[in-house]
Amino acid sequence: MMISDSGGKLMEAMKVFSESLRYLKDHALSMISNHTNGRTFSSSDVTWVLTVPAIWNPAAKQFTREAAIQGGLVTETDSSKLIIALEPEAASVWCKQLPSDGFISEGLDNNILEQNTGTQYIVVDCGGGTVDITVHQILDKGILKELHRASGNDMGGGTVDAKFKNLLRHTFGSQKKQDIDLFFTDAQGVSWSEGSINISFSKLEELFRESVDKIVQDIRAILLKPELHIDYILLVGGYASCKILQNEVKEQFSSPKCRILCPVDGELAVAKGAVLYGVNPKIVASRVSALTYGIVFASPFDPAIHKVEKRRENEAKDYVYCTDVFSRFVQNGQSVLCDQAEVCMFNPINSDQTAMTFPFYSTEKLDVMYADEPGMTKIGQFVVNMPDISKGRYREVKLEIRFGLTEIEATATDMTSNEQESVRLDFMTQ
């Protein structure tokens, strides 16, 4: 993927991201050394936490990890020292332990969120690009449970910037040489006075209206869920410090049953929470799957349930199977524990087969039968080696996949040799 700079020059996105991360890494290590009597630290001494929007797909998260590896934060063999944290979750981890004076509006009456077991709250992380929304409930010992799958939009503060630029383009669009005040003759809500551009408040609100309305719409959709009983709405992120956004959310949703909270230095809530999350990644005990995930495999053919056109035979003609069968691991909307693993056993199709390839699919549907059904998307694949063919088709591969983490992790075990390997899911080559 290529991206362009302000002048239109193209460069590989991976190069831009990896070098940016390399600079941040070098700067961080230098700052640490300067404050520890000159002691030198290397990347391997650090557990790195990178935050990403919760609405990013697995390919985007993999891209971030690849960029971190190329940027020298971690190596391929020690990538476990890099933690991918979801931004609204990180903010939630920070906010739940704040005292009442850590918020700038509608205080907590000296209560700390994590001390109130059962409390439900929405975290709205308003950044420049995305607005990420997640719903958490406080469990015992301050552990968090996600109640609703991460949602959001791309209507962050950057949309306001874009509308402001368009306002300037419209005002100065003619580009002809004239007295500057003449540009404002026909402008609505914009004027020139003593060297400054004056914008009326109603015109200013227009710049925010589309973004604010979309944020309010997404929050309302969650509050209307009958199974949820929201006590607080937390506004975090740089854009959340905007009074127009804050006032609109308060006007729409503030009530004795649901209070609006904005932490002091809300733009730092994600960064500070990421540090706490890095110390204890299991502080989020469960998450809600945004999609139905599974793999496609060859199942023994059953004429009673399988389509005849999907009937196949192996090379030795001693095994009849159905191709393109979807095996669901996790269902859309399902709550998944962080340490919960889905386990399946698979056999090879051919007796001399030395590897299995598992295509990984997702869909918004709750369940499907075949990979070629409408709405199915191939999002990755993994290959498992099976070098020992002495048992022919009577071999098994045990596959364990964890969906409750911020990244999908898998482990495969060739039961013949009892060798285990971590399977790398490739989401970027589709």
URSULCOR-V967978 format. One record per run of one state. SS is the DSSP state (H for helix, E for strand, C for the rest). FROM is the first residue (numbers start at 1). LEN is the number of residues. If there is no record, write none. Layout:
SS	FROM	LEN
SS	FROM	LEN
This chain:
C	1	1
E	2	3
C	5	5
E	10	3
H	13	22
C	35	8
H	43	3
C	46	2
E	48	5
C	53	5
H	58	13
C	71	5
H	76	6
E	82	5
H	87	9
C	96	4
H	100	3
E	103	1
C	104	9
H	113	3
C	116	4
E	120	7
C	127	4
E	131	8
C	139	1
H	140	3
C	143	1
E	144	10
C	154	3
H	157	15
C	172	8
H	180	5
C	185	5
E	190	4
C	194	2
E	196	4
C	200	1
H	201	23
C	224	8
E	232	5
C	237	1
H	238	4
C	242	1
H	243	11
C	254	1
E	255	1
C	256	2
E	258	6
C	264	2
H	266	14
C	280	1
H	281	3
E	284	5
C	289	3
E	292	9
C	301	7
H	308	3
E	311	3
C	314	6
E	320	11
C	331	4
E	335	3
C	338	3
E	341	6
C	347	8
E	355	9
C	364	6
E	370	1
C	371	6
E	377	9
C	386	11
E	397	6
C	403	6
E	409	6
C	415	4
E	419	5
C	424	2
E	426	1
C	427	4
